[in-house]
Amino acid sequence: MLVLVLSLSLSLAESLAVENSPEVRIALSQYQEKILEYRAELFDFFPSLSLKLEFPDVSYYSDERYYPVYPEPIYYWQRFEQKLFSAGTEVILPFGGSGSILYTLLKRSEFYKLYKDREYYEGELEFDINQPLFGVSLKWDALKEKRIAVEMAKRNLERAKRDARKSVRRAYIRACVFERCIKTIINAKEKLNLSLDEIEYIRARGLIKEEDYYRSRSQYISLLIAIDEVQEIIDEAVENLRLFTNLDTFTLSLPPIPDTTREPLPDSYIELEDVLAEIEIASMEYSRAKRSLFPSLNFSADLGLRGRGEALEDARIISRNRWDLSVSLNIPIFSLSKIHTFFARRKGMEGLNIKKTELERKVEIDRRKMKDKLKRLILREELAHEACKLSLSSIMSIPEGLTDPSEKIKRMKEVVDNYRTWEGVLEELFILDVDFHIGGEE
C-alpha cells in the first residue's frame, strides 16, 4: 500500500491549526453572530413594510331595551362585520424619532334587529411623526453598542488565532529540535560504540577501575533517562501536531529564524482596546443617566385623510381631514433611583479611565520589554546553536582508542543539555514572534 507523507511546513501547520481549532471556530461563530445582530439593528433604520388582511372581523352584541310606550323589555341584538385591508411603512428618523404612513380600506356591514341594516366602505390615509426634541435616541445607542460588540468579538477571535499559532509553534519547534537531537545521539552512540554491554565488557577486561565502572554505569543510566525524556517530548509534540492539523503522517523541517521588523502587539494592548470599548459603552450609559435628570420635550403629529361611501369608489376619494398635534414636556422633580444611577455611572467612568491610563503605561512598558527580549533571544539562539555544534564536534573528535566511557558519556550528556537549551530559546523566540504581528497574522 502506498502511503503519502506530507512535508509539513510551519506556515502550513499554523494555517491548519487555526482552521481546525475549536476555540477559533467558536470565536468565529460568536463574531459572525455579533455581525448579524449589528446588521439587524442597522436595518431597523430602513423602512419596514406591513400588510394586514382580515376576512372578516365579526363582533356581536345583545341586550334588553326598555321604551316608555312598552311595559315589557324588548330583546335587541346587533352584529358588526368588518373586512380589512391595510398596508403601511414605518421608518426611524435620523435624529431618533419615527415616522409612518398607513393606508386602510374597510368594508363595514352593520346588522340590527330593530333598525335598518347598512353597508358602506371607508378608506383612510394616515401620516404620523414622533420626534424627541432633546436627547439622543436609544436606537442609536443600541446600534453603537452592537458595533462595539462586533469589535470586541473580532478581538476575541484574534486572541484565539494567536493562541492557536503559539500552540502549534511550540509543538513544531520541540519536535524539530529534539528529533535532530535524538538523531545526533544515535549516531554518536554508534560511532563511540557506547552501551551498557560495552561498559561491562571494559570492566571484565580490567580496562577500568571499579569505582570508575560504577560512576560510568550511573552516568550512562542518567543519559538514557535524559534521552527517554527527550523522546517523550517528541512523541507528545507530534501527537499535538496531529491533533492541531488533522494529519496522521508528515515530515518536519526546522524553519528559519523569524525576521521580526514590525511593532510588537502585547496582550495588554488588546486588553486596552477592550477597556476603550467599555468606556464608550459606559459613556453612553452616563449620558442617558444624566439626561434622565433634566426635562425632556417631545413632539408628535398625526394627519388622517378619510373617504367614506356606499360604493367602493367613494372610499377611494379622500375628502375628510383629521389631524392631531401634541407637544409634551416631561419635568423630573425628584427620583432617588435616577440620582444614584447617575452617580454610579460617573464613578464607573472614573474607574475605567484610571484603568485605561494604567493600561496605556503597561502597553508601552510591555512593548519595550518585548523588543529587548527579542534582541536577547536572537543573541542567545546564536550562542545556543553554536554550543550544539561545538558539543557535536567534541564527540566527533574523541580518539578511536579511548576506553574510558566516562568522558564519552559526559560529552553526549552535553549534547542533550545543549539541545534542550537551544530548543527552549527557539521556542520562546518563535512564540514571541507571533506577538509582533497584529492580530496574529503575518
C-alpha positions as CSV (number, residue, x, y, z in Angstrom):
1,M,0.0,0.0,0.0
2,L,1.3,3.4,-1.0
3,V,1.4,5.9,1.9
4,L,1.9,9.6,1.1
5,V,3.9,11.6,3.6
6,L,3.3,15.4,3.6
7,S,6.1,17.8,4.1
8,L,4.6,20.0,6.8
9,S,6.0,23.5,6.9
10,L,5.4,25.7,9.9
11,S,3.2,28.1,7.9
12,L,1.0,25.2,6.7
13,A,0.8,23.8,10.2
14,E,-0.3,27.2,11.5
15,S,-3.0,27.5,8.8
16,L,-4.4,24.1,9.6
17,A,-4.2,24.7,13.3
18,V,-6.2,27.9,13.0
19,E,-8.7,26.3,10.7
20,N,-9.2,23.2,13.0
21,S,-9.0,24.9,16.4
22,P,-12.3,24.5,18.3
23,E,-11.6,27.8,20.2
24,V,-11.1,29.6,16.9
25,R,-14.3,28.1,15.4
26,I,-16.3,29.1,18.5
27,A,-14.8,32.7,18.4
28,L,-15.6,32.9,14.7
29,S,-19.2,31.8,15.2
30,Q,-19.6,34.4,18.0
31,Y,-18.0,37.1,15.8
32,Q,-20.5,36.2,12.9
33,E,-23.3,36.3,15.4
34,K,-22.4,39.8,16.5
35,I,-22.2,41.0,12.9
36,L,-25.7,39.6,12.2
37,E,-27.0,41.3,15.4
38,Y,-25.4,44.6,14.3
39,R,-27.0,44.3,10.8
40,A,-30.3,43.5,12.3
41,E,-30.1,46.7,14.5
42,L,-28.9,48.7,11.5
43,F,-31.8,47.5,9.3
44,D,-34.2,49.0,11.9
45,F,-33.3,52.3,10.3
46,F,-34.5,51.1,6.9
47,P,-38.2,51.4,6.1
48,S,-40.3,48.4,7.0
49,L,-43.5,47.4,5.2
50,S,-46.6,45.8,6.7
51,L,-49.7,44.2,5.2
52,K,-52.8,43.1,7.1
53,L,-55.9,41.3,5.9
54,E,-59.0,40.3,7.9
55,F,-61.8,38.2,6.4
56,P,-63.8,39.1,8.3
57,D,-63.7,40.6,11.8
58,V,-67.1,40.0,13.5
59,S,-68.5,41.3,16.7
60,Y,-71.9,40.6,18.2
61,Y,-73.9,42.3,21.0
62,S,-77.4,41.5,22.5
63,D,-79.4,43.2,25.3
64,E,-82.9,44.1,26.5
65,R,-84.1,47.6,25.9
66,Y,-86.9,49.5,27.6
67,Y,-89.2,52.0,26.0
68,P,-91.8,54.2,27.8
69,V,-94.7,53.0,25.5
70,Y,-94.0,49.3,26.1
71,P,-94.4,47.8,29.5
72,E,-92.2,44.8,28.7
73,P,-88.5,44.9,27.7
74,I,-87.7,44.4,24.1
75,Y,-85.0,41.9,23.1
76,Y,-82.3,43.6,21.0
77,W,-79.2,42.5,19.1
78,Q,-76.6,43.9,16.7
79,R,-73.8,42.4,14.7
80,F,-70.9,44.2,13.0
81,E,-68.8,42.7,10.3
82,Q,-65.6,44.2,9.0
83,K,-63.4,43.2,6.2
84,L,-60.0,44.9,6.4
85,F,-57.1,45.6,4.2
86,S,-54.2,47.8,5.4
87,A,-50.7,48.5,4.1
88,G,-48.1,50.7,5.6
89,T,-44.5,51.7,6.0
90,E,-42.6,52.8,9.1
91,V,-39.1,54.3,9.4
92,I,-36.8,55.5,12.2
93,L,-35.8,59.1,11.6
94,P,-32.1,60.3,11.7
95,F,-32.5,62.1,15.0
96,G,-34.2,59.4,17.0
97,G,-37.9,59.9,16.0
98,S,-40.1,57.7,13.9
99,G,-42.5,58.3,11.0
100,S,-45.1,56.1,9.4
101,I,-47.7,56.0,6.5
102,L,-50.7,53.7,6.7
103,Y,-53.5,53.2,4.2
104,T,-56.6,51.3,5.3
105,L,-59.6,50.2,3.3
106,L,-62.6,48.8,5.2
107,K,-65.9,47.2,4.2
108,R,-68.3,47.6,7.1
109,S,-71.6,45.7,7.5
110,E,-74.0,46.5,10.4
111,F,-77.0,44.3,11.1
112,Y,-79.7,45.2,13.7
113,K,-82.9,43.7,15.0
114,L,-84.7,47.0,15.5
115,Y,-83.0,49.2,12.9
116,K,-82.2,49.1,9.2
117,D,-79.1,47.3,8.2
118,R,-76.4,49.1,6.3
119,E,-73.2,48.6,4.4
120,Y,-70.5,51.1,3.4
121,Y,-66.9,51.4,2.5
122,E,-64.3,53.5,4.3
123,G,-60.7,54.4,3.2
124,E,-58.2,56.3,5.3
125,L,-54.6,57.5,4.8
126,E,-52.7,58.4,7.9
127,F,-49.4,60.2,8.3
128,D,-47.7,60.0,11.7
129,I,-44.5,61.5,13.0
130,N,-43.0,61.4,16.5
131,Q,-39.8,63.2,17.3
132,P,-38.0,63.9,20.7
133,L,-36.5,67.4,20.5
134,F,-33.9,66.9,23.2
135,G,-31.7,63.8,23.7
136,V,-30.4,61.0,21.5
137,S,-32.5,58.1,20.5
138,L,-31.9,54.8,22.3
139,K,-31.9,53.1,18.9
140,W,-28.7,55.0,18.0
141,D,-27.1,54.0,21.3
142,A,-28.2,50.4,20.7
143,L,-26.6,50.5,17.3
144,K,-23.3,51.8,18.7
145,E,-23.3,49.0,21.4
146,K,-23.8,46.4,18.7
147,R,-20.9,47.9,16.7
148,I,-18.7,47.8,19.8
149,A,-19.8,44.2,20.4
150,V,-18.6,43.3,16.9
151,E,-15.2,44.9,17.5
152,M,-14.8,43.0,20.8
153,A,-15.8,39.7,19.2
154,K,-13.2,40.3,16.5
155,R,-10.5,40.9,19.1
156,N,-11.6,37.7,20.8
157,L,-11.2,35.9,17.5
158,E,-7.7,37.4,17.1
159,R,-6.8,36.1,20.6
160,A,-8.0,32.6,19.7
161,K,-6.0,32.7,16.5
162,R,-2.8,33.9,18.3
163,D,-3.2,31.2,20.9
164,A,-3.6,28.5,18.2
165,R,-0.5,29.7,16.4
166,K,1.5,29.8,19.6
167,S,0.4,26.2,20.5
168,V,1.3,24.8,17.1
169,R,4.7,26.7,17.1
170,R,5.5,25.3,20.5
171,A,4.9,21.7,19.3
172,Y,6.6,22.2,15.9
173,I,9.8,23.6,17.3
174,R,10.0,20.9,20.0
175,A,9.5,18.1,17.5
176,C,12.0,19.6,15.0
177,V,14.9,20.3,17.5
178,F,14.6,17.2,19.6
179,E,14.3,14.9,16.6
180,R,17.6,16.4,15.5
181,C,19.0,15.8,19.0
182,I,17.9,12.2,19.0
183,K,19.5,11.5,15.6
184,T,22.7,13.1,16.8
185,I,22.8,11.0,19.9
186,I,22.1,7.8,18.0
187,N,24.9,8.5,15.5
188,A,27.2,9.3,18.4
189,K,26.5,6.1,20.3
190,E,27.1,4.1,17.1
191,K,30.4,5.9,16.5
192,L,31.6,5.6,20.1
193,N,30.3,2.1,20.5
194,L,28.8,3.1,23.8
195,S,26.3,0.9,25.7
196,L,25.8,-0.9,29.0
197,D,27.2,-4.1,27.5
198,E,30.3,-2.2,26.3
199,I,30.9,-0.8,29.9
200,E,30.5,-4.4,31.3
201,Y,33.0,-5.7,28.7
202,I,35.6,-3.0,29.6
203,R,35.2,-3.9,33.3
204,A,35.6,-7.6,32.6
205,R,38.8,-6.9,30.6
206,G,40.2,-4.9,33.6
207,L,40.5,-1.8,31.5
208,I,38.6,0.3,34.1
209,K,38.8,0.7,37.8
210,E,35.9,-0.5,39.9
211,E,35.0,3.0,41.1
212,D,35.1,4.3,37.6
213,Y,32.9,1.5,36.4
214,Y,30.1,2.3,38.9
215,R,30.4,6.0,38.1
216,S,30.3,5.4,34.3
217,R,27.3,3.0,34.6
218,S,25.4,5.6,36.8
219,Q,26.2,8.3,34.3
220,Y,25.1,6.2,31.4
221,I,21.8,5.3,33.0
222,S,21.2,9.1,33.7
223,L,22.0,9.7,30.0
224,L,19.4,7.1,28.9
225,I,16.8,8.7,31.2
226,A,17.5,12.1,29.7
227,I,17.2,10.6,26.1
228,D,13.9,8.9,27.0
229,E,12.6,12.3,28.4
230,V,13.5,13.9,25.1
231,Q,11.8,11.1,23.2
232,E,8.7,11.6,25.3
233,I,8.7,15.3,24.5
234,I,8.9,14.4,20.8
235,D,6.0,12.0,21.0
236,E,3.8,14.5,22.8
237,A,4.7,17.3,20.3
238,V,4.0,15.0,17.3
239,E,0.6,14.0,18.8
240,N,-0.2,17.6,19.4
241,L,0.6,18.4,15.8
242,R,-1.6,15.6,14.6
243,L,-4.4,17.0,16.8
244,F,-3.8,20.6,15.6
245,T,-3.6,19.7,11.8
246,N,-5.8,16.6,11.5
247,L,-2.8,14.9,9.7
248,D,-1.5,11.5,10.5
249,T,1.8,11.3,8.7
250,F,4.1,14.2,7.9
251,T,7.7,15.3,7.9
252,L,9.0,18.4,9.6
253,S,11.8,20.9,8.8
254,L,13.3,23.4,11.1
255,P,12.1,26.9,9.9
256,P,14.5,29.8,9.6
257,I,14.7,32.3,12.4
258,P,11.9,34.8,12.0
259,D,12.8,38.3,10.8
260,T,10.6,40.4,13.0
261,T,10.5,44.1,11.9
262,R,7.0,45.1,13.0
263,E,5.9,46.7,16.2
264,P,5.0,44.3,19.0
265,L,1.4,43.8,20.0
266,P,1.4,42.7,23.6
267,D,-1.7,41.1,25.2
268,S,-2.1,44.3,27.3
269,Y,-2.8,46.2,24.0
270,I,-5.8,44.1,23.2
271,E,-6.9,44.4,26.9
272,L,-6.6,48.2,26.4
273,E,-8.8,48.1,23.3
274,D,-11.5,46.2,25.3
275,V,-11.3,48.8,28.1
276,L,-11.7,51.6,25.5
277,A,-14.8,49.8,24.2
278,E,-16.1,49.6,27.8
279,I,-15.5,53.3,28.2
280,E,-17.5,54.1,25.1
281,I,-20.5,52.0,26.4
282,A,-20.2,53.5,29.9
283,S,-20.1,57.0,28.3
284,M,-23.5,56.3,26.6
285,E,-24.9,54.9,29.8
286,Y,-23.6,58.0,31.7
287,S,-25.2,60.3,29.1
288,R,-28.6,58.6,29.4
289,A,-28.4,58.7,33.2
290,K,-27.6,62.5,33.0
291,R,-30.4,63.2,30.5
292,S,-32.9,61.5,32.7
293,L,-32.3,64.2,35.4
294,F,-33.3,67.0,33.0
295,P,-36.6,67.9,31.3
296,S,-37.4,66.3,28.0
297,L,-39.5,67.7,25.2
298,N,-41.4,65.5,22.7
299,F,-43.3,66.4,19.6
300,S,-45.8,64.3,17.7
301,A,-48.2,64.9,14.8
302,D,-50.8,62.8,13.1
303,L,-52.7,63.6,9.8
304,G,-55.5,61.5,8.6
305,L,-57.4,61.7,5.3
306,R,-60.6,59.8,5.0
307,G,-63.1,58.8,2.4
308,R,-66.5,57.1,3.0
309,G,-69.5,56.0,1.0
310,E,-71.7,53.1,-0.1
311,A,-69.7,52.4,-3.2
312,L,-66.0,51.4,-3.2
313,E,-65.2,54.4,-5.4
314,D,-66.5,56.7,-2.7
315,A,-63.9,55.3,-0.2
316,R,-61.1,56.0,-2.6
317,I,-61.9,59.7,-2.8
318,I,-60.1,61.2,0.1
319,S,-62.1,64.3,1.2
320,R,-62.3,64.4,5.0
321,N,-59.4,65.6,7.1
322,R,-58.3,64.8,10.6
323,W,-55.2,66.0,12.4
324,D,-53.7,65.8,15.8
325,L,-50.8,67.8,17.2
326,S,-49.0,67.1,20.6
327,V,-46.1,68.8,22.3
328,S,-45.2,67.3,25.7
329,L,-42.7,68.4,28.3
330,N,-41.6,65.9,30.9
331,I,-40.1,67.5,34.0
332,P,-38.5,65.1,36.6
333,I,-38.9,66.6,40.1
334,F,-37.3,64.0,42.4
335,S,-36.1,60.5,41.9
336,L,-33.5,58.9,44.2
337,S,-33.1,56.0,41.8
338,K,-32.2,58.2,38.9
339,I,-29.8,60.3,41.0
340,H,-28.0,57.3,42.4
341,T,-27.8,55.8,38.9
342,F,-26.2,59.0,37.6
343,F,-23.5,59.0,40.3
344,A,-23.0,55.2,39.8
345,R,-22.4,55.7,36.1
346,R,-20.0,58.6,36.8
347,K,-18.0,56.5,39.3
348,G,-17.9,53.7,36.8
349,M,-16.4,56.1,34.2
350,E,-13.8,57.3,36.6
351,G,-12.7,53.7,37.4
352,L,-12.5,52.8,33.7
353,N,-10.4,55.9,32.9
354,I,-8.0,55.0,35.7
355,K,-7.7,51.5,34.2
356,K,-7.2,53.0,30.8
357,T,-4.3,55.2,32.0
358,E,-2.6,52.3,33.7
359,L,-3.0,50.0,30.7
360,E,-1.6,52.7,28.4
361,R,1.5,52.8,30.5
362,K,1.7,49.0,30.7
363,V,1.4,48.7,26.9
364,E,4.5,51.0,26.4
365,I,6.4,49.1,29.1
366,D,5.4,45.7,27.6
367,R,6.5,46.9,24.1
368,R,9.9,47.9,25.3
369,K,10.3,44.6,27.2
370,M,9.3,42.6,24.1
371,K,11.8,44.5,21.9
372,D,14.6,43.9,24.5
373,K,13.6,40.3,24.9
374,L,13.7,39.8,21.2
375,K,17.2,41.1,20.9
376,R,18.3,38.9,23.8
377,L,16.7,35.8,22.4
378,I,18.3,36.3,19.0
379,L,21.7,36.5,20.6
380,R,21.0,33.6,22.9
381,E,19.8,31.5,20.0
382,E,23.1,32.1,18.1
383,L,25.1,31.1,21.2
384,A,22.9,28.0,22.0
385,H,23.1,26.8,18.4
386,E,26.9,27.3,18.4
387,A,27.1,25.3,21.6
388,C,25.2,22.4,20.0
389,K,27.6,22.4,17.0
390,L,30.7,22.5,19.4
391,S,29.4,19.7,21.6
392,L,28.8,17.6,18.4
393,S,32.4,18.4,17.2
394,S,33.6,17.4,20.7
395,I,32.1,14.0,20.2
396,M,33.5,13.6,16.7
397,S,37.0,14.5,18.0
398,I,37.1,11.6,20.6
399,P,40.1,9.4,19.7
400,E,39.3,5.9,18.5
401,G,41.3,4.2,21.2
402,L,39.7,6.0,24.2
403,T,38.4,3.2,26.5
404,D,37.2,5.4,29.4
405,P,33.4,5.6,28.9
406,S,33.0,8.4,31.5
407,E,34.4,11.0,29.1
408,K,32.2,9.7,26.2
409,I,29.1,9.9,28.4
410,K,29.9,13.3,29.6
411,R,30.2,14.7,26.1
412,M,27.0,13.0,25.0
413,K,25.2,14.5,28.0
414,E,26.5,17.9,27.0
415,V,24.8,17.4,23.5
416,V,21.4,16.6,25.2
417,D,21.7,19.6,27.5
418,N,22.8,22.0,24.8
419,Y,19.9,20.9,22.5
420,R,17.4,21.4,25.3
421,T,18.8,24.9,25.9
422,W,18.6,25.6,22.2
423,E,15.1,24.3,21.9
424,G,13.9,26.5,24.9
425,V,15.4,29.6,23.3
426,L,13.9,28.8,19.8
427,E,10.5,28.1,21.3
428,E,10.5,31.4,23.1
429,L,11.6,33.2,20.0
430,F,9.0,31.8,17.7
431,I,6.2,32.3,20.2
432,L,7.3,35.9,20.8
433,D,7.3,36.5,17.0
434,V,3.5,35.9,17.0
435,D,3.0,38.9,19.2
436,F,4.9,41.0,16.7
437,H,2.2,40.7,14.1
438,I,-1.1,42.5,14.5
439,G,-4.0,40.1,15.2
440,G,-1.5,37.2,15.0
441,E,-1.4,37.4,11.2
442,E,1.7,37.7,9.2
